[in-house]
């Protein structure tokens, strides 16, 4: 849900990676958090092309104001960057149960072969394309109250864990998945 701590937790996770690209639908990743803000598709692409061409070892770029078509083109470009953390905020804007654009599908399904780690955030887990959760090593959820979202998460968490989602307090999380896949520093944040 809005204000639950998704962006805060995701920002903390980004600190563990040297090269980070955020598709930032709401403009929440800013200079105060160490991000270079890029506005619009052309600016985002030109900054990322410069960083790739010059093999800059550390960067944190927030791509703001991309519509789904522009984001899809950017996802295709990111495929060639290798060794990045890609964060897709408000992921339901880009990959819903009925929409799975090809470049994003490639990242979700095979990005690990390009050393592309990924984080997807959503206020509504049931609004995500199922491939995102199916390919996830970890699913982190804050309090859920929407029956459709709880039912969606119950499919892979099981009924007991999903029931716990209804009773989480503010800023508490439930983590499901293969914890051995997450670096220790990230586990400490969870």
C-alpha positions as CSV (number, residue, x, y, z in Angstrom):
1,X,0.0,0.0,0.0
2,X,1.0,3.6,-0.4
3,X,3.2,4.8,2.4
4,X,4.0,1.3,3.7
5,X,7.7,1.5,3.2
6,X,8.2,0.0,-0.3
7,X,10.4,2.8,-1.6
8,X,12.4,3.2,1.6
9,X,13.2,-0.5,1.6
10,X,14.0,-0.6,-2.1
11,X,16.3,2.5,-1.7
12,X,18.2,0.7,1.0
13,X,18.6,-2.4,-1.2
14,X,19.9,-0.2,-4.1
15,X,22.8,0.9,-1.8
16,X,24.2,-2.6,-2.1
17,X,24.8,-2.4,-5.9
18,X,27.3,-0.2,-7.7
19,X,25.1,0.4,-10.8
20,X,21.4,1.1,-10.4
21,X,18.8,2.1,-12.9
22,X,15.3,2.9,-11.6
23,X,12.3,3.3,-13.8
24,X,10.7,5.8,-11.5
25,X,7.0,6.3,-12.3
26,X,6.4,8.7,-9.4
27,X,9.7,10.6,-9.2
28,X,10.5,9.2,-5.7
29,X,14.2,8.6,-6.2
30,X,16.0,11.9,-6.1
31,X,19.3,13.6,-5.5
32,X,18.9,13.4,-1.8
33,X,19.1,9.6,-2.1
34,X,22.1,9.8,-4.4
35,X,20.3,9.4,-7.7
36,X,20.9,11.3,-10.8
37,X,17.5,12.2,-12.0
38,X,16.8,12.0,-15.8
39,X,13.5,13.4,-17.1
40,X,11.9,11.8,-20.1
41,X,12.9,9.1,-22.5
42,X,15.6,11.0,-24.6
43,X,17.4,12.3,-21.5
44,X,17.3,8.9,-19.7
45,X,18.6,7.1,-22.8
46,X,21.4,9.7,-23.5
47,X,22.7,9.6,-19.9
48,X,22.6,5.8,-19.8
49,X,24.4,5.6,-23.2
50,X,27.1,7.9,-21.9
51,X,27.6,5.8,-18.7
52,X,27.8,2.6,-20.7
53,X,30.1,4.0,-23.4
54,X,32.5,5.4,-20.7
55,X,32.2,2.2,-18.6
56,X,31.4,4.2,-15.5
57,X,31.8,1.8,-12.6
58,X,29.3,3.3,-10.2
59,X,26.0,5.2,-10.9
60,X,22.5,5.6,-9.6
61,X,20.1,6.8,-12.3
62,X,16.4,7.5,-11.9
63,X,14.4,7.6,-15.1
64,X,11.3,9.7,-14.5
65,X,8.4,10.4,-16.8
66,X,8.5,7.4,-19.1
67,X,5.3,6.2,-20.6
68,X,5.0,2.4,-21.0
69,X,6.1,2.5,-24.7
70,X,9.2,4.5,-23.8
71,X,9.9,2.3,-20.8
72,X,9.7,-0.8,-23.1
73,X,12.4,0.7,-25.4
74,X,14.5,1.5,-22.4
75,X,14.2,-2.1,-21.1
76,X,15.6,-3.2,-24.5
77,X,18.6,-0.9,-24.1
78,X,19.2,-2.1,-20.5
79,X,19.5,-5.7,-21.7
80,X,23.0,-4.8,-23.0
81,X,24.3,-3.0,-19.9
82,X,25.0,-6.1,-17.8
83,X,25.8,-6.0,-14.2
84,X,23.1,-3.6,-13.1
85,X,20.3,-3.5,-10.6
86,X,17.1,-2.6,-12.3
87,X,14.3,-1.3,-10.1
88,X,10.8,-0.9,-11.7
89,X,8.6,1.2,-9.4
90,X,4.8,0.8,-9.8
91,X,5.5,-2.2,-12.0
92,X,1.8,-2.7,-12.8
93,X,2.1,0.3,-15.2
94,X,4.5,-1.8,-17.3
95,X,3.5,-5.4,-16.9
96,X,0.0,-6.3,-15.9
97,X,-1.6,-9.8,-16.0
98,X,-2.7,-9.0,-19.6
99,X,0.4,-7.1,-20.8
100,X,4.0,-8.4,-20.8
101,X,6.0,-6.3,-23.3
102,X,8.8,-8.3,-25.1
103,X,11.8,-6.3,-23.8
104,X,10.6,-6.5,-20.2
105,X,9.7,-10.1,-20.6
106,X,13.3,-10.8,-21.8
107,X,14.7,-9.0,-18.7
108,X,12.3,-10.8,-16.3
109,X,12.8,-14.3,-17.8
110,X,16.5,-14.1,-18.7
111,X,18.0,-11.0,-17.1
112,X,20.0,-13.2,-14.7
113,X,22.1,-14.3,-17.7
114,X,23.2,-10.7,-18.2
115,X,23.9,-10.2,-14.5
116,X,20.9,-8.0,-14.2
117,X,19.4,-8.1,-10.7
118,X,15.8,-6.8,-10.5
119,X,13.4,-5.4,-8.0
120,X,9.7,-4.7,-8.9
121,X,7.4,-2.8,-6.6
122,X,3.7,-2.6,-6.7
123,X,0.8,-1.5,-4.5
124,X,-1.3,-4.3,-5.9
125,X,0.5,-7.7,-6.3
126,X,-2.5,-9.1,-8.1
127,X,-2.0,-6.5,-10.8
128,X,1.5,-7.8,-11.7
129,X,2.1,-10.1,-14.6
130,X,2.5,-13.6,-13.0
131,X,5.9,-14.0,-14.7
132,X,7.3,-11.4,-12.4
133,X,6.5,-13.3,-9.2
134,X,7.2,-16.7,-10.8
135,X,10.7,-15.6,-11.6
136,X,11.3,-13.9,-8.2
137,X,13.7,-15.4,-5.7
138,X,12.2,-13.3,-3.0
139,X,8.7,-11.8,-2.5
140,X,8.5,-9.1,0.2
141,X,5.1,-8.0,1.2
142,X,3.9,-5.4,3.6
143,X,0.3,-5.5,5.1
144,X,-2.3,-6.6,2.7
145,X,-6.0,-6.1,3.1
146,X,-7.4,-6.4,-0.4
147,X,-8.9,-10.0,-0.7
148,X,-7.8,-10.3,-4.4
149,X,-4.1,-9.5,-3.4
150,X,-4.2,-11.9,-0.4
151,X,-5.6,-14.6,-2.7
152,X,-2.9,-13.9,-5.3
153,X,-0.1,-14.2,-2.7
154,X,-1.7,-17.3,-1.1
155,X,-1.2,-19.2,-4.4
156,X,2.5,-19.5,-3.7
157,X,3.0,-18.5,-0.1
158,X,0.4,-20.9,1.2
159,X,-2.7,-20.1,3.3
160,X,-1.0,-19.7,6.7
161,X,1.6,-17.2,5.5
162,X,-1.0,-15.3,3.4
163,X,-3.2,-15.0,6.4
164,X,-0.4,-13.4,8.3
165,X,-0.4,-10.6,5.7
166,X,-3.7,-9.4,7.1
167,X,-2.2,-8.8,10.6
168,X,1.2,-7.1,9.8
169,X,1.7,-3.8,11.6
170,X,2.9,-0.7,9.8
171,X,6.4,-1.2,8.3
172,X,6.4,-4.9,9.1
173,X,7.1,-7.3,6.2
174,X,6.7,-10.9,5.3
175,X,9.4,-12.4,3.2
176,X,8.8,-15.5,1.1
177,X,11.2,-17.3,-1.2
178,X,14.8,-18.4,-1.4
179,X,16.6,-16.3,1.2
180,X,20.0,-17.9,0.2
181,X,19.8,-15.9,-3.0
182,X,19.9,-12.5,-1.2
183,X,23.2,-11.0,-0.1
184,X,23.6,-11.0,3.7
185,X,23.6,-7.2,3.8
186,X,20.2,-7.2,2.2
187,X,18.8,-9.8,4.5
188,X,19.8,-7.7,7.4
189,X,17.6,-4.9,6.0
190,X,14.7,-7.3,5.6
